[in-house]
Amino acid sequence: MKLGYFTMPVHPPARRYVETLKEDRDAFILADRLGYSEGYCGEHLTDTAENIPNSMMFIATLLGAVSQMKVGTAVVNLPHRHPVVVASNAAMLDNLFEGRFILGIGAGILRSDAEALGLLDADRNDMFAEAIDHILALWAGTAPIDLKGKYWTISTVKTLWPEVGIGDIVKPYQKPHPPIAGTATDPDSKGLIALGRRGWWPISSHFLHPNCLKSQWANYAKGCAEGGHRAERANWRVARSILVAEDDKVARAYGGDDPNSPYRFYMSQLTAKLKKARRMIAFKPHPDMPDEDVTFDYIFDNVVIRGSVNRVVDRILELHDQVGDFGTLLYCGKDWADPQLGRKSMELMAEKVMPAVNAQICLSNQDFRSLPRGSDFRKTGT
């Protein structure tokens, strides 16, 4: 199991914008230094708490500062931009990072973004489908460009001038194009079936109850079968909200119990938005659980993983036992209300938690299931 990083991100709006941007960038640089395999950034246009309006622009600032891990968008909201802009910008990033770019795509879920762009009543899922078809055609085709659609008609037929290079767009570094990923926030997401049909990568949201993950994998595998692709569990990314501290008391406080906890702020933002959108089902182990039972105590006990190294190792192994293999665990970044604890959590995750998790998974896969998962065993990693 690889370790990756994902951030929406979410910061208290009262914080200085210049500081939160620097903090988000520092988190990616730290993840790269610690050996995280990949890092993703989200975007919203009209949310001062989720402070990055352009994920590709943010990722471009990491060039030269992030030397090992792959970087990706999670996600570019395709209805919000012209397909030519997305295709050319993504291709440029892929070349700048020499093939370390992943294009995460979505239809855009924030209604205020849609309203600001005049798309509140538009069929954004339909726009999304047309946009990605155009993007793939732009990457695969040659000049002149001549694409017709319901929402975008793209042409350079009248202005083609091949002798000086006019009429085509730049192509990606990776062939035929960068890996494409999509996030899934609904327990029974049909979008995962569509992803599977295309052979693209699934990312399961960090706030889904573990009970929801098996159905997400089943939908993705169904789509892969329909599209003639092999469903590779190595391609499955599972995001989780995680806090690792040197003792459980600190982890419980900073990871949610303290009223000033950044994890509590994060979940207060998220639950408020999901309640308004009537999408609280994501937090639930079963659909008939009443919304009022989804309390902060419930979320921090069932959805967030927090604790000392040993406790977090056990929780991740329980998750693995419940849903089966997946290729990458995405650590979900939070505001660094306490920079020392925020950094230490990422360090412990990379240096202590994941080696122990993978040691146990390797042994389990070799049918050493009778071996204990106690603290002494995990400390040795052998």
Buried (B, 14 or more C-beta within 10 A) or exposed (E): BBBBBBBBBBBBEEBEEEEBBEBBBBBBBBBBBBEBBBBBBBBBBBBEBBBBBBBBEBBBEBEEEBEEBBBBBBBBBBBBBBBBEBBBBBBBBBBBBEEBBBBBBBBBBBBEBBEEBEBEEBBBEEBBBBBBEBBBBBBEBEBBBEBEBEBBEBEBEEEBEEEEEEBBBBBBBBEEBBBBBBBBBBBBBEBBBBBBBBBBBBBBBBBBBBBBBEBBBBBBBBBBBEBEBEBBEEBBBBBBBBBBBBEBEBBBBBBBBBEEBBBBBBBBBBBEBBEEEEBBBBBBEEEEBEEEEBEBEBBBEBBBBBBBBBBBBBBBBEBBEEBEEBBBBBBBBBBBBBEEBBBBBBBBBBEBBBBBBBBBBEBBEEEEEEEEBEBEBBEEEE
